[in-house]
Amino acid sequence: MYVDVGFSNYVEASKIVTISRPDSSPIRRMVTRAKEEGRYIDLTQGKKTRSVIVSSDQKGTIIIGSAVQTSTI
């Protein structure tokens, strides 16, 4: 099963660890670190990031930015 994260982008529901708002300091640090390490996927289509999805993968953790509110996802 897949979850729509906006703009016809989908994430596999079984791999989602957490969905949170991007405005807290720990989440911002996590996003910055993920961008530096190449583990960040931006699915906002140029819009403001309104939710951050932490997803697990075979290679580790992937951070996904979405323009959809956390309550909508």
C-alpha positions as a printed Julia matrix, in Angstrom:
73×3 Matrix{Float64}:
  0.0    0.0    0.0
  1.25   3.46  -0.89
  0.59   6.86   0.69
  0.07   9.96  -1.47
  2.49  12.65  -0.32
  1.38  15.26  -2.85
  1.76  16.04  -6.53
  1.19  12.38  -7.52
  4.17  11.21  -5.46
  3.78   8.1   -3.34
  5.71   6.49  -0.49
  5.38   2.86   0.56
  3.39   2.88   3.82
  5.23  -0.07   5.38
  8.56   1.8    5.17
  7.37   4.99   6.9
  8.86   5.36  10.36
  7.39   8.75  11.28
  5.75  11.85   9.79
  6.45  15.16  11.5
  6.39  18.91  11.01
  9.61  20.53   9.76
  9.64  23.44  12.22
 11.37  21.81  15.22
 15.14  22.13  15.62
 15.88  18.36  15.74
 13.95  17.77  12.51
 15.7   20.69  10.79
 19.1   19.28  11.84
 18.08  15.84  10.57
 17.03  17.32   7.21
 20.28  19.32   6.91
 22.38  16.25   7.69
 20.39  14.14   5.22
 20.9   16.73   2.47
 24.65  16.73   3.1
 24.77  12.93   2.96
 22.51  12.63  -0.1
 19.69  10.92   1.8
 17.07  13.67   1.31
 14.33  13.49  -1.31
 12.5   16.74  -2.03
  8.93  16.07  -3.22
  7.64  19.62  -2.7
  7.7   20.7   -6.37
  9.1   24.08  -5.27
  6.44  24.66  -2.59
  7.02  25.14   1.14
  7.94  21.96   3.04
  5.02  21.22   5.37
  5.87  17.7    6.48
  8.96  15.54   6.81
  8.67  11.79   6.35
 11.32   9.53   7.84
 11.46   6.29   5.88
 13.59   3.19   6.33
 15.36   1.54   3.44
 17.7   -1.41   3.01
 20.61   1.05   3.01
 19.42   3.09   6.0
 17.16   6.03   6.68
 15.78   8.34   4.01
 14.26  11.75   4.73
 11.47  12.93   2.43
 10.15  16.48   2.27
  6.51  16.98   1.28
  4.32  20.04   0.65
  1.3   18.28   2.21
  0.32  18.84   5.86
  1.1   16.03   8.29
 -2.58  15.63   9.18
 -3.48  15.16   5.51
 -0.94  12.41   4.96
